[in-house]
Amino acid sequence: MAASLWRAVMDSVSGSSSSPSAPDAATGGVEFWHGAERAGWLNKQGEYIKTWRRRWFVLKQGRLFWFKDPAVTRASVPRGVIPVASCLTVKGAEDVLNRQFAFELSTPAETMYFIADSEKEKEEWINSIGRSIVQHSRSIADAEVVDYDSRPKAATQPKDSEESEQEA
């Protein structure tokens, strides 16, 4: 689903995934090639063919990108991206997959599975992604808050008794 989400974003930009502006729109303008919040190797289960593939992941500004190669540059094109604000949970999944160092990332539409190289790396990824989910879901929720106190108030008419006191 994440790959199809990526394709949908790419296609919606200009109707073609070969458009030069499509990667910028799909990445949300995030400069993923430097200053990552977290980066490293994870094994990711394929979307259609459920084989495990080793990919280089980059977490930055509320998006989790993945690449075939760790040499990520400005010219690199992500193999996929997950906007973490759309994620509901990130948690260990060793019992689900029966594999050591496994974790899952769930959206309303699907659950994606990953395998880290160690327990420490698994916990660091879960913590980093979890922190990003909280930060970015909060910023979306904050944008939707209506502050009723800051709305313009209708002019109120003074009561008759107040008018007579002011005239006296």
DSSP file with accessible surface (Angstrom, degrees, kcal/mol):
  #  RESIDUE AA STRUCTURE BP1 BP2  ACC     N-H-->O    O-->H-N    N-H-->O    O-->H-N    TCO  KAPPA ALPHA  PHI   PSI    X-CA   Y-CA   Z-CA
    1    1 A M     >        0   0   74      0, 0.0     4,-2.9     0, 0.0     5,-0.2   0.000 360.0 360.0 360.0 -40.2    0.0    0.0    0.0
    2    2 A A  H  >  +     0   0    3      1,-0.2     4,-2.6     2,-0.2    79,-0.4   0.919 360.0  48.2 -60.7 -40.7    2.8    2.4    0.8
    3    3 A A  H  > S+     0   0   17      2,-0.2     4,-2.6     1,-0.2    -1,-0.2   0.910 113.1  47.0 -66.0 -38.5    4.2    1.9   -2.7
    4    4 A S  H  > S+     0   0   34      2,-0.2     4,-2.5     1,-0.2    -2,-0.2   0.865 110.3  53.3 -71.5 -31.7    0.8    2.5   -4.2
    5    5 A L  H  X S+     0   0   54     -4,-2.9     4,-2.4     2,-0.2    -2,-0.2   0.932 109.4  49.3 -62.4 -44.2    0.4    5.5   -2.0
    6    6 A W  H  X S+     0   0   21     -4,-2.6     4,-2.7     1,-0.2    -2,-0.2   0.944 112.1  47.5 -58.6 -48.6    3.7    6.8   -3.4
    7    7 A R  H  X S+     0   0  100     -4,-2.6     4,-3.1     1,-0.2     5,-0.3   0.908 110.6  52.4 -61.9 -40.2    2.5    6.1   -6.9
    8    8 A A  H  X S+     0   0   56     -4,-2.5     4,-2.3     2,-0.2    -1,-0.2   0.925 111.3  46.3 -63.4 -42.5   -0.8    7.9   -6.3
    9    9 A V  H  X S+     0   0   46     -4,-2.4     4,-1.2     2,-0.2    -2,-0.2   0.944 114.6  47.6 -64.2 -46.2    1.0   10.9   -5.0
   10   10 A M  H  X S+     0   0   11     -4,-2.7     4,-0.9     1,-0.2     6,-0.4   0.929 115.2  44.9 -60.8 -45.4    3.4   10.9   -7.9
   11   11 A D  H  X S+     0   0   72     -4,-3.1     4,-2.9     1,-0.2    -1,-0.2   0.856 108.2  57.3 -69.6 -33.2    0.6   10.5  -10.4
   12   12 A S  H  < S+     0   0   93     -4,-2.3    -1,-0.2    -5,-0.3    -2,-0.2   0.765  96.5  65.5 -71.4 -22.3   -1.7   13.1   -8.8
   13   13 A V  H  < S-     0   0   52     -4,-1.2    -1,-0.2    -3,-0.4    -2,-0.2   0.946 134.5 -17.7 -65.4 -46.7    0.9   15.8   -9.2
   14   14 A S  H  < S-     0   0   61     -4,-0.9    -2,-0.2     2,-0.2    -1,-0.1   0.319  91.2 -98.9-145.0  10.0    0.9   15.8  -13.0
   15   15 A G  S  < S+     0   0   65     -4,-2.9     2,-0.3    -5,-0.2    -4,-0.2   0.454 102.9  74.3  82.2   0.4   -0.7   12.7  -14.2
   16   16 A S    >   -     0   0   44     -6,-0.4     3,-1.1    -5,-0.2    -2,-0.2  -0.985  67.4-148.2-149.1 135.3    2.7   11.1  -14.8
   17   17 A S  T 3  S+     0   0   73     -2,-0.3    -6,-0.1     1,-0.2    -1,-0.1   0.550  97.4  67.5 -79.7  -3.1    5.4    9.8  -12.5
   18   18 A S  T 3  S+     0   0   99      4,-0.1    -1,-0.2    -7,-0.0    -7,-0.0   0.465  71.3 117.7 -93.9   0.5    8.1   10.9  -14.9
   19   19 A S    X   -     0   0   22     -3,-1.1     3,-1.0     1,-0.1    -5,-0.1  -0.437  67.5-134.9 -66.5 136.8    7.4   14.6  -14.3
   20   20 A P  T 3  S+     0   0  121      0, 0.0     4,-0.5     0, 0.0    -1,-0.1   0.806 105.1  51.5 -64.8 -25.7   10.4   16.4  -12.8
   21   21 A S  T 3> S+     0   0   61      1,-0.2     4,-1.9     2,-0.1     5,-0.2   0.680  90.0  81.9 -83.9 -14.9    8.2   18.2  -10.3
   22   22 A A  H <> S+     0   0    0     -3,-1.0     4,-2.6     1,-0.2     5,-0.2   0.920  87.6  50.8 -60.4 -46.2    6.6   15.0   -9.1
   23   23 A P  H  > S+     0   0   32      0, 0.0     4,-2.3     0, 0.0     6,-0.3   0.923 109.9  51.0 -60.9 -39.2    9.3   13.9   -6.7
   24   24 A D  H  4>S+     0   0  111     -4,-0.5     5,-1.8     1,-0.2     4,-0.5   0.923 113.0  45.6 -61.8 -43.0    9.4   17.3   -5.0
   25   25 A A  H ><5S+     0   0   52     -4,-1.9     3,-0.8     1,-0.2    -1,-0.2   0.919 113.8  48.5 -66.7 -42.3    5.6   17.2   -4.5
   26   26 A A  H 3<5S+     0   0    6     -4,-2.6    -2,-0.2     1,-0.2    -1,-0.2   0.846 112.4  48.1 -68.7 -33.1    5.6   13.6   -3.2
   27   27 A T  T ><5S-     0   0    3     -4,-2.3     3,-1.5    -5,-0.2    -1,-0.2   0.499 107.9-125.4 -85.9  -3.1    8.5   14.3   -0.7
   28   28 A G  T < 5 -     0   0   41     -3,-0.8    -3,-0.2    -4,-0.5     3,-0.1   0.760  63.0 -66.1  67.0  23.7    6.7   17.4    0.5
   29   29 A G  T 3 <S+     0   0   55     -5,-1.8     2,-0.3    -6,-0.3    -1,-0.3   0.618  91.4 155.6  73.6  10.1    9.8   19.5   -0.2
   30   30 A V    <   -     0   0    3     -3,-1.5     2,-1.8    -6,-0.2    -1,-0.2  -0.573  45.5-137.0 -74.2 127.5   11.7   17.5    2.5
   31   31 A E    >   +     0   0   81     -2,-0.3     3,-1.3     1,-0.2    -1,-0.1  -0.589  33.1 171.4 -83.9  79.0   15.5   17.6    1.9
   32   32 A F  T 3   +     0   0   13     -2,-1.8    -1,-0.2     1,-0.3     4,-0.1   0.607  59.9  77.4 -68.7 -13.7   15.9   13.9    2.8
   33   33 A W  T 3  S+     0   0   65     -3,-0.1     2,-0.3     2,-0.1    -1,-0.3   0.554 101.7  27.0 -80.8  -5.8   19.5   13.8    1.6
   34   34 A H  S <  S+     0   0   90     -3,-1.3    -1,-0.1     1,-0.1    -3,-0.1  -0.997 109.5  23.3-150.7 156.0   20.9   15.5    4.7
   35   35 A G        -     0   0   63     -2,-0.3    -1,-0.1     1,-0.2    -2,-0.1   0.827  69.8-176.4  64.5  38.8   20.1   16.0    8.4
   36   36 A A        -     0   0   41      1,-0.1    24,-0.2    -4,-0.1     3,-0.2  -0.314  31.9-139.2 -66.7 147.2   17.9   12.9    8.9
   37   37 A E  S    S-     0   0   94     22,-2.4     2,-0.3     1,-0.3    23,-0.2   0.836  92.2  -5.6 -69.9 -34.6   16.2   12.4   12.3
   38   38 A R  E    S+A   59   0A  45     21,-1.4    21,-3.3     2,-0.0    -1,-0.3  -0.952  70.3 175.7-158.4 141.7   17.1    8.7   11.9
   39   39 A A  E     +A   58   0A  42     -2,-0.3     2,-0.3    19,-0.2    19,-0.2  -0.993  21.7 109.3-147.4 146.7   18.6    6.7    9.0
   40   40 A G  E     -A   57   0A   7     17,-2.1    17,-3.1    -2,-0.3     2,-0.3  -0.935  59.8 -57.9 166.4 175.1   19.7    3.1    8.6
   41   41 A W  E     +A   56   0A  68     -2,-0.3    76,-0.4    15,-0.2     2,-0.3  -0.577  47.2 165.6 -80.4 137.3   19.1   -0.3    7.1
   42   42 A L  E     -A   55   0A   1     13,-2.3    13,-3.0    -2,-0.3     2,-0.5  -0.975  35.8-122.2-140.6 153.0   15.9   -2.2    7.6
   43   43 A N  E     -AB  54 115A  37     72,-2.8    72,-2.3    -2,-0.3     2,-0.4  -0.859  33.0-165.8 -93.7 131.9   14.4   -5.2    5.9
   44   44 A K  E     -AB  53 114A  20      9,-3.0     9,-2.5    -2,-0.5     2,-0.3  -0.961  19.8-123.0-122.2 137.3   11.0   -4.4    4.5
   45   45 A Q  E     -A   52   0A  43     68,-1.7     7,-0.2    -2,-0.4    68,-0.1  -0.602  36.3-112.1 -78.9 133.8    8.4   -6.7    3.2
   46   46 A G        -     0   0   10      5,-2.6    -1,-0.1     3,-0.3     6,-0.0  -0.227  15.6-129.0 -63.6 155.4    7.4   -6.1   -0.4
   47   47 A E  S    S+     0   0   36      3,-0.1     3,-0.1     1,-0.1    -1,-0.1   0.921  99.6  12.1 -73.4 -46.2    3.9   -4.8   -1.2
   48   48 A Y  S    S+     0   0  158      1,-0.3     2,-0.7     3,-0.0    -1,-0.1   0.873 131.6  44.0 -99.6 -53.3    2.9   -7.4   -3.8
   49   49 A I  S    S-     0   0  112      1,-0.1     2,-2.2     2,-0.1    -3,-0.3  -0.873  84.5-140.8 -95.1 113.9    5.5  -10.1   -3.6
   50   50 A K        +     0   0  123     -2,-0.7     2,-0.2    -3,-0.1    -1,-0.1  -0.127  54.7 130.5 -78.6  47.2    5.9  -10.7    0.1
   51   51 A T        -     0   0   63     -2,-2.2    -5,-2.6    -6,-0.0     2,-0.5  -0.592  61.8-109.4 -92.3 161.4    9.7  -11.2    0.1
   52   52 A W  E     -A   45   0A  58     -7,-0.2     2,-0.4    -2,-0.2    -7,-0.2  -0.788  35.1-173.4 -94.3 131.0   12.0   -9.3    2.4
   53   53 A R  E     -A   44   0A 108     -9,-2.5    -9,-3.0    -2,-0.5     2,-0.5  -0.981  24.0-126.2-126.9 136.9   14.2   -6.6    0.9
   54   54 A R  E     +A   43   0A  99     -2,-0.4     2,-0.3   -11,-0.2   -11,-0.2  -0.682  38.8 173.0 -81.8 124.2   17.0   -4.7    2.6
   55   55 A R  E     -A   42   0A  33    -13,-3.0   -13,-2.3    -2,-0.5     2,-0.6  -0.953  35.8-118.6-133.8 152.8   16.4   -0.9    2.1
   56   56 A W  E     -AC  41  67A  51     11,-2.8    11,-2.3    -2,-0.3     2,-0.4  -0.809  35.3-157.8 -90.4 121.2   18.0    2.2    3.4
   57   57 A F  E     -AC  40  66A   0    -17,-3.1   -17,-2.1    -2,-0.6     2,-0.4  -0.822  11.6-169.5-107.0 143.5   15.4    4.2    5.4
   58   58 A V  E     -AC  39  65A   4      7,-2.4     7,-3.2    -2,-0.4     2,-0.6  -0.995   4.7-162.7-131.5 122.8   15.5    7.9    6.2
   59   59 A L  E     +AC  38  64A   0    -21,-3.3   -22,-2.4    -2,-0.4   -21,-1.4  -0.938  27.5 149.2-105.6 120.5   13.1    9.5    8.7
   60   60 A K  E >   - C   0  63A  17      3,-2.5     3,-1.4    -2,-0.6   -24,-0.1  -0.948  60.1 -12.3-155.3 134.2   12.8   13.3    8.4
   61   61 A Q  T 3  S-     0   0   99     -2,-0.3     3,-0.1     1,-0.3   -31,-0.1   0.837 127.4 -45.4  46.6  47.0   10.1   15.9    9.0
   62   62 A G  T 3  S+     0   0    6      1,-0.2    22,-2.1    21,-0.1    23,-0.6   0.648 117.3 103.1  79.5  14.9    7.3   13.5    9.4
   63   63 A R  E <   -CD  60  83A  74     -3,-1.4    -3,-2.5    20,-0.2     2,-0.6  -0.996  56.0-151.9-132.7 139.1    8.1   11.3    6.4
   64   64 A L  E     -CD  59  82A   0     18,-2.5    18,-2.0    -2,-0.4     2,-0.3  -0.939  23.6-174.5-109.6 108.7    9.7    7.8    6.3
   65   65 A F  E     -CD  58  81A   0     -7,-3.2    -7,-2.4    -2,-0.6     2,-0.3  -0.724   7.3-158.3 -99.0 153.6   11.6    7.4    2.9
   66   66 A W  E     +CD  57  80A  12     14,-1.9    13,-3.1    -2,-0.3    14,-1.1  -0.990   9.9 178.8-137.2 149.6   13.3    4.3    1.6
   67   67 A F  E     -C   56   0A   7    -11,-2.3   -11,-2.8    -2,-0.3     5,-0.1  -0.907  35.9-126.6-136.8 161.4   16.0    3.8   -1.0
   68   68 A K  S    S+     0   0  121     -2,-0.3    -1,-0.1   -13,-0.2   -11,-0.1   0.797  97.4  43.1 -76.8 -30.0   18.0    0.9   -2.4
   69   69 A D  S    S-     0   0   94    -13,-0.1    -1,-0.1     1,-0.1   -13,-0.0  -0.920  70.8-139.9-124.5 141.2   21.3    2.5   -1.7
   70   70 A P  S    S+     0   0   57      0, 0.0     2,-2.1     0, 0.0    -1,-0.1   0.636  84.6  92.7 -76.1  -9.7   22.6    4.4    1.4
   71   71 A A        +     0   0   69      2,-0.0     2,-0.4   -15,-0.0    -2,-0.1  -0.511  63.4 178.8 -82.6  74.9   24.4    7.0   -0.7
   72   72 A V        +     0   0   24     -2,-2.1     2,-0.2   -40,-0.1    -5,-0.0  -0.676   3.9 167.3 -85.6 126.0   21.4    9.4   -0.7
   73   73 A T    >   -     0   0   73     -2,-0.4     3,-1.4   -39,-0.0   -39,-0.1  -0.746  54.3 -90.0-126.0 177.5   21.9   12.6   -2.6
   74   74 A R  T 3  S+     0   0  176      1,-0.3   -42,-0.1    -2,-0.2   -40,-0.0   0.841 127.9  52.6 -56.6 -33.1   19.7   15.5   -3.8
   75   75 A A  T 3  S+     0   0   85      2,-0.1    -1,-0.3   -42,-0.0    -3,-0.0   0.586  84.6 113.7 -82.9  -9.5   19.3   13.5   -7.1
   76   76 A S    <   -     0   0   31     -3,-1.4   -43,-0.1     1,-0.1    -4,-0.1  -0.337  57.1-147.8 -64.6 143.3   18.2   10.3   -5.3
   77   77 A V        -     0   0   88     -2,-0.0    -2,-0.1     2,-0.0    -1,-0.1  -0.963  19.9-124.2-112.8 119.3   14.6    9.2   -6.0
   78   78 A P        -     0   0    4      0, 0.0   -11,-0.2     0, 0.0     3,-0.1  -0.299   3.4-141.0 -60.9 145.1   13.0    7.4   -3.0
   79   79 A R  S    S-     0   0  121    -13,-3.1     2,-0.3     1,-0.3   -12,-0.2   0.699  82.7 -21.4 -74.6 -21.4   11.6    3.9   -3.7
   80   80 A G  E     -D   66   0A   0    -14,-1.1   -14,-1.9   -74,-0.1     2,-0.3  -0.972  58.1-146.9-174.7 168.0    8.7    4.9   -1.4
   81   81 A V  E     -D   65   0A   7    -79,-0.4   -16,-0.2    -2,-0.3   -75,-0.1  -0.988   2.3-158.6-150.4 141.4    7.6    7.3    1.3
   82   82 A I  E     -D   64   0A   2    -18,-2.0   -18,-2.5    -2,-0.3     2,-0.7  -0.986  17.8-140.0-120.9 118.6    5.2    7.0    4.3
   83   83 A P  E >   -D   63   0A  42      0, 0.0     3,-1.9     0, 0.0   -20,-0.2  -0.703  14.0-151.9 -75.2 115.0    3.7   10.2    5.8
   84   84 A V  G >  S+     0   0    0    -22,-2.1     3,-2.0    -2,-0.7   -21,-0.1   0.752  88.1  72.7 -67.2 -19.8    3.9    9.3    9.5
   85   85 A A  G 3  S+     0   0   32    -23,-0.6    -1,-0.3     1,-0.3   -22,-0.1   0.786  95.1  55.4 -63.1 -22.0    0.9   11.6   10.3
   86   86 A S  G <  S+     0   0   45     -3,-1.9    -1,-0.3    21,-0.0     2,-0.3   0.507  90.5  99.8 -86.2  -3.3   -1.2    8.9    8.6
   87   87 A C    <   -     0   0    7     -3,-2.0    20,-0.3    -4,-0.2     3,-0.1  -0.608  49.3-172.4 -88.2 142.9    0.2    6.2   10.9
   88   88 A L        +     0   0  112     18,-3.7     2,-0.3     1,-0.3    19,-0.2   0.831  66.3   3.9 -97.5 -44.4   -1.8    5.0   13.9
   89   89 A T  E     -E  106   0A  59     17,-1.1    17,-2.8     2,-0.0     2,-0.4  -0.975  44.6-165.8-144.3 155.0    0.8    2.7   15.7
   90   90 A V  E     +E  105   0A  23     -2,-0.3     2,-0.3    15,-0.2    15,-0.2  -0.975  35.2 141.3-136.9 126.0    4.3    1.5   15.6
   91   91 A K  E     -E  104   0A 111     13,-2.0    13,-3.2    -2,-0.4    -2,-0.0  -0.987  53.1 -71.3-159.5 163.6    5.2   -1.5   17.8
   92   92 A G  E     -E  103   0A  29     -2,-0.3    11,-0.3    11,-0.3     4,-0.0  -0.237  35.5-177.5 -59.1 148.9    7.1   -4.7   18.0
   93   93 A A     >  +     0   0    0      9,-2.5     4,-2.6    21,-0.1     5,-0.3   0.054  41.1 120.8-140.2  26.2    5.9   -7.6   15.9
   94   94 A E  H  >>S+     0   0   56      8,-0.6     4,-2.1     1,-0.2     5,-0.7   0.906  81.8  49.4 -59.7 -39.0    8.1  -10.5   16.7
   95   95 A D  H  45S+     0   0  138      2,-0.2    -1,-0.2     1,-0.2    -2,-0.1   0.841 112.2  48.3 -70.2 -31.0    5.1  -12.6   17.8
   96   96 A V  H  45S+     0   0   80      1,-0.2    -2,-0.2     3,-0.1    -1,-0.2   0.936 125.9  26.4 -72.9 -46.9    3.2  -11.7   14.6
   97   97 A L  H  <5S-     0   0   39     -4,-2.6    -2,-0.2     2,-0.2    -3,-0.2   0.592  96.0-132.0 -92.4 -14.6    6.0  -12.5   12.1
   98   98 A N  T  <5 +     0   0  151     -4,-2.1     2,-0.4    -5,-0.3    -3,-0.2   0.900  68.6 121.7  58.9  40.3    7.8  -15.1   14.3
   99   99 A R    > < -     0   0  122     -5,-0.7     3,-1.0    -6,-0.3    -1,-0.2  -0.999  67.2-110.8-135.0 140.4   11.0  -13.2   13.5
  100  100 A Q  T 3  S+     0   0  138     -2,-0.4    16,-0.0     1,-0.2    18,-0.0  -0.346  97.5  13.4 -68.6 143.9   13.5  -11.5   15.8
  101  101 A F  T 3  S+     0   0   43      1,-0.2    15,-2.5    14,-0.1     2,-0.2   0.697  90.6 149.6  66.3  23.9   13.8   -7.7   15.8
  102  102 A A  E <   + F   0 115A   0     -3,-1.0    -9,-2.5    13,-0.2    -8,-0.6  -0.600  18.8 173.8 -87.5 147.2   10.5   -7.3   13.8
  103  103 A F  E     -EF  92 114A   0     11,-2.6    11,-2.7   -11,-0.3     2,-0.3  -0.965  17.8-138.2-145.4 163.2    8.2   -4.3   14.2
  104  104 A E  E     -EF  91 113A  17    -13,-3.2   -13,-2.0    -2,-0.3     2,-0.4  -0.926   3.2-157.7-126.1 150.7    5.1   -3.0   12.5
  105  105 A L  E     -EF  90 112A   0      7,-2.6     7,-3.0    -2,-0.3     2,-0.4  -0.996  20.5-159.4-126.4 118.9    3.8    0.4   11.3
  106  106 A S  E     +EF  89 111A  13    -17,-2.8   -18,-3.7    -2,-0.4   -17,-1.1  -0.875  15.0 176.7-111.5 136.6    0.0    0.6   10.9
  107  107 A T        -     0   0   20      3,-3.2   -20,-0.2    -2,-0.4     3,-0.1  -0.721  51.4 -96.4-116.0 172.7   -2.1    3.1    9.0
  108  108 A P  S    S+     0   0  106      0, 0.0     3,-0.1     0, 0.0   -21,-0.1   0.827 125.3  42.0 -60.6 -25.7   -5.9    3.0    8.6
  109  109 A A  S    S-     0   0   71      1,-0.2     2,-0.3  -108,-0.0    -3,-0.0   0.757 124.0  -8.9 -93.6 -28.1   -5.4    1.1    5.3
  110  110 A E        -     0   0   40     -3,-0.1    -3,-3.2     2,-0.0     2,-0.4  -0.979  52.7-119.3-160.8 170.7   -2.6   -1.3    6.1
  111  111 A T  E     - F   0 106A  54     -2,-0.3     2,-0.4    -5,-0.2    -5,-0.2  -0.994  26.3-159.9-122.9 126.7    0.1   -2.7    8.3
  112  112 A M  E     - F   0 105A  12     -7,-3.0    -7,-2.6    -2,-0.4     2,-0.4  -0.858   8.1-145.3-106.6 145.9    3.7   -2.7    7.1
  113  113 A Y  E     + F   0 104A  49     -2,-0.4   -68,-1.7    -9,-0.2     2,-0.3  -0.877  16.7 179.1-117.2 144.1    6.4   -4.9    8.6
  114  114 A F  E     -BF  44 103A   0    -11,-2.7   -11,-2.6    -2,-0.4     2,-0.4  -0.956  16.0-150.1-137.6 155.1   10.1   -4.3    9.1
  115  115 A I  E     -BF  43 102A  15    -72,-2.3   -72,-2.8    -2,-0.3   -13,-0.2  -0.992  13.5-156.6-130.5 124.2   13.0   -6.1   10.6
  116  116 A A        -     0   0    2    -15,-2.5   -74,-0.1    -2,-0.4     3,-0.1  -0.380  27.2-115.5 -88.6 172.4   15.9   -4.4   12.2
  117  117 A D  S    S+     0   0   72    -76,-0.4     2,-0.3    -2,-0.1    -1,-0.1   0.636  92.1   8.0 -84.3 -16.7   19.4   -5.7   12.6
  118  118 A S  S  > S-     0   0   39    -17,-0.2     4,-2.4     1,-0.1     5,-0.1  -0.974  75.7-105.2-155.4 166.7   19.3   -5.8   16.4
  119  119 A E  H  > S+     0   0   79     -2,-0.3     4,-2.6     2,-0.2     5,-0.2   0.904 120.7  53.5 -62.8 -41.0   17.0   -5.3   19.4
  120  120 A K  H  > S+     0   0  139      1,-0.2     4,-2.4     2,-0.2    -1,-0.2   0.931 110.3  45.9 -61.1 -46.0   18.6   -1.9   20.1
  121  121 A E  H  > S+     0   0   58      2,-0.2     4,-2.6     1,-0.2     5,-0.2   0.901 110.9  53.4 -65.0 -39.9   18.0   -0.8   16.5
  122  122 A K  H  X S+     0   0    7     -4,-2.4     4,-2.6     1,-0.2    -2,-0.2   0.955 111.2  45.6 -58.9 -48.7   14.4   -2.0   16.5
  123  123 A E  H  X S+     0   0   75     -4,-2.6     4,-2.6     1,-0.2    -2,-0.2   0.890 112.1  51.7 -63.0 -39.2   13.7    0.0   19.7
  124  124 A E  H  X S+     0   0   58     -4,-2.4     4,-2.6    -5,-0.2    -1,-0.2   0.906 111.5  46.7 -65.1 -41.4   15.4    3.1   18.3
  125  125 A W  H  X S+     0   0    0     -4,-2.6     4,-2.9     2,-0.2     5,-0.3   0.931 112.8  49.4 -64.4 -45.8   13.3    2.9   15.1
  126  126 A I  H  X S+     0   0   21     -4,-2.6     4,-2.6    -5,-0.2     5,-0.2   0.939 114.3  45.7 -59.3 -45.2   10.1    2.4   17.1
  127  127 A N  H  X S+     0   0   88     -4,-2.6     4,-2.6    -5,-0.2    -2,-0.2   0.928 114.9  46.6 -64.7 -44.9   10.9    5.3   19.4
  128  128 A S  H  X S+     0   0   16     -4,-2.6     4,-2.1     2,-0.2    -2,-0.2   0.929 116.6  43.1 -64.6 -46.1   11.9    7.6   16.5
  129  129 A I  H  X S+     0   0    0     -4,-2.9     4,-2.7     2,-0.2    -2,-0.2   0.925 114.1  51.9 -67.1 -41.5    8.9    6.8   14.4
  130  130 A G  H  X S+     0   0   21     -4,-2.6     4,-2.3    -5,-0.3    -2,-0.2   0.924 109.9  48.8 -60.1 -44.6    6.6    7.0   17.4
  131  131 A R  H  X S+     0   0  140     -4,-2.6     4,-2.7     1,-0.2    -1,-0.2   0.924 112.1  49.4 -60.6 -42.6    7.9   10.4   18.4
  132  132 A S  H  X S+     0   0    1     -4,-2.1     4,-2.7     2,-0.2     5,-0.3   0.900 108.2  53.2 -66.0 -39.3    7.5   11.6   14.8
  133  133 A I  H  X S+     0   0   17     -4,-2.7     4,-2.6     2,-0.2     5,-0.3   0.950 112.0  45.6 -59.5 -47.2    3.9   10.3   14.7
  134  134 A V  H  X S+     0   0   73     -4,-2.3     4,-2.1     1,-0.2    -2,-0.2   0.947 114.7  47.1 -63.0 -47.7    3.0   12.2   17.9
  135  135 A Q  H  X S+     0   0   90     -4,-2.7     4,-1.7     1,-0.2    -1,-0.2   0.924 118.6  39.6 -60.7 -45.3    4.7   15.4   16.7
  136  136 A H  H  X S+     0   0   46     -4,-2.7     4,-1.5     2,-0.2    -1,-0.2   0.814 114.0  51.2 -83.4 -26.4    3.1   15.4   13.2
  137  137 A S  H  X S+     0   0   50     -4,-2.6     4,-2.5    -5,-0.3    -1,-0.2   0.881 110.5  52.4 -74.3 -31.8   -0.3   14.2   14.2
  138  138 A R  H  X S+     0   0  139     -4,-2.1     4,-3.1    -5,-0.3     5,-0.2   0.922 106.9  51.5 -66.9 -41.5   -0.3   17.0   16.8
  139  139 A S  H  X S+     0   0   63     -4,-1.7     4,-1.5     2,-0.2    -1,-0.2   0.887 111.5  47.7 -66.9 -32.6    0.6   19.6   14.2
  140  140 A I  H  X S+     0   0   78     -4,-1.5     4,-0.9     2,-0.2    -1,-0.2   0.944 113.5  47.3 -69.7 -44.6   -2.3   18.4   12.0
  141  141 A A  H >X S+     0   0   45     -4,-2.5     3,-0.8     1,-0.2     4,-0.6   0.911 109.5  53.9 -63.6 -40.9   -4.7   18.5   15.0
  142  142 A D  H >< S+     0   0  100     -4,-3.1     3,-0.9     1,-0.3    -1,-0.2   0.886 104.5  55.1 -60.9 -37.4   -3.5   22.0   16.0
  143  143 A A  H 3< S+     0   0   87     -4,-1.5    -1,-0.3     1,-0.2    -2,-0.2   0.764 107.9  50.4 -67.7 -22.6   -4.2   23.3   12.5
  144  144 A E  H << S+     0   0  141     -4,-0.9    -1,-0.2    -3,-0.8     2,-0.2   0.532  84.7 110.5 -92.6  -7.0   -7.8   22.0   12.8
  145  145 A V    <<  -     0   0  102     -3,-0.9     2,-0.6    -4,-0.6    -3,-0.0  -0.484  58.4-148.2 -72.9 134.3   -8.5   23.6   16.2
  146  146 A V        -     0   0   87     -2,-0.2     2,-1.0     3,-0.0     3,-0.1  -0.914   4.8-148.8-102.8 123.9  -11.0   26.5   16.1
  147  147 A D    >   -     0   0   87     -2,-0.6     3,-0.9     1,-0.2     4,-0.3  -0.786  13.5-175.2 -94.6  99.8  -10.2   29.1   18.7
  148  148 A Y  G >  S+     0   0  147     -2,-1.0     3,-0.8     1,-0.2    -1,-0.2   0.771  79.0  63.2 -68.8 -24.0  -13.7   30.5   19.6
  149  149 A D  G 3  S+     0   0  134      1,-0.2    -1,-0.2    -3,-0.1     4,-0.1   0.769 100.6  52.1 -70.5 -25.0  -12.1   33.2   21.9
  150  150 A S  G <  S+     0   0   84     -3,-0.9    -1,-0.2     2,-0.1    -2,-0.2   0.463  83.1 110.7 -94.9   1.3  -10.3   34.8   19.0
  151  151 A R  S <  S-     0   0  144     -3,-0.8     2,-0.1    -4,-0.3    -3,-0.0  -0.440  84.0 -96.2 -70.2 147.2  -13.4   35.2   16.8
  152  152 A P        -     0   0  130      0, 0.0     2,-0.3     0, 0.0    -1,-0.1  -0.436  43.2-133.5 -63.3 135.1  -14.6   38.7   16.3
  153  153 A K        -     0   0  174     -2,-0.1     2,-0.1    -4,-0.1     3,-0.1  -0.692  17.0-110.0 -92.6 147.1  -17.4   39.4   18.7
  154  154 A A        -     0   0   89     -2,-0.3     2,-0.2     1,-0.1    -1,-0.1  -0.447  42.9 -99.3 -71.1 143.1  -20.7   41.1   17.8
  155  155 A A        -     0   0   95     -2,-0.1     2,-0.4     1,-0.1    -1,-0.1  -0.456  40.0-141.3 -64.5 132.3  -21.0   44.6   19.1
  156  156 A T        -     0   0  127     -2,-0.2    -1,-0.1    -3,-0.1    -3,-0.0  -0.776   6.4-130.5 -99.4 143.5  -23.2   44.6   22.2
  157  157 A Q        -     0   0  160     -2,-0.4     2,-0.0     1,-0.1     0, 0.0  -0.749  27.9-115.6 -89.1 133.3  -25.7   47.3   23.0
  158  158 A P        -     0   0   49      0, 0.0     2,-0.1     0, 0.0    -1,-0.1  -0.372  34.7-106.5 -66.4 149.5  -25.6   48.7   26.5
  159  159 A K     >  -     0   0  144      1,-0.1     4,-2.1     4,-0.0     3,-0.3  -0.347  28.2-109.5 -70.8 159.0  -28.6   48.1   28.7
  160  160 A D  H  > S+     0   0  131      1,-0.2     4,-2.1     2,-0.2     5,-0.2   0.892 120.0  52.8 -56.7 -40.6  -31.0   51.0   29.4
  161  161 A S  H  > S+     0   0   67      1,-0.2     4,-1.6     2,-0.2    -1,-0.2   0.881 108.5  50.2 -67.6 -34.1  -29.9   51.1   33.0
  162  162 A E  H  > S+     0   0   83     -3,-0.3     4,-2.1     2,-0.2    -1,-0.2   0.894 109.0  52.4 -69.1 -38.7  -26.2   51.4   31.9
  163  163 A E  H  X S+     0   0   73     -4,-2.1     4,-1.8     1,-0.2    -2,-0.2   0.926 109.6  48.1 -63.8 -41.9  -27.0   54.2   29.5
  164  164 A S  H  X S+     0   0   66     -4,-2.1     4,-1.2     1,-0.2    -1,-0.2   0.870 111.0  51.1 -69.7 -32.2  -28.8   56.3   32.2
  165  165 A E  H  < S+     0   0  142     -4,-1.6    -1,-0.2     1,-0.2    -2,-0.2   0.902 110.0  49.6 -68.5 -38.5  -25.9   55.8   34.6
  166  166 A Q  H  < S+     0   0  147     -4,-2.1    -2,-0.2     1,-0.2    -1,-0.2   0.849 110.1  50.9 -70.1 -31.2  -23.4   56.9   32.0
  167  167 A E  H  <        0   0  159     -4,-1.8    -1,-0.2    -5,-0.2    -2,-0.2   0.786 360.0 360.0 -76.6 -25.4  -25.5   60.1   31.2
  168  168 A A     <        0   0  118     -4,-1.2    -3,-0.1    -5,-0.2    -4,-0.0   0.006 360.0 360.0 -75.5 360.0  -25.7   61.1   34.9
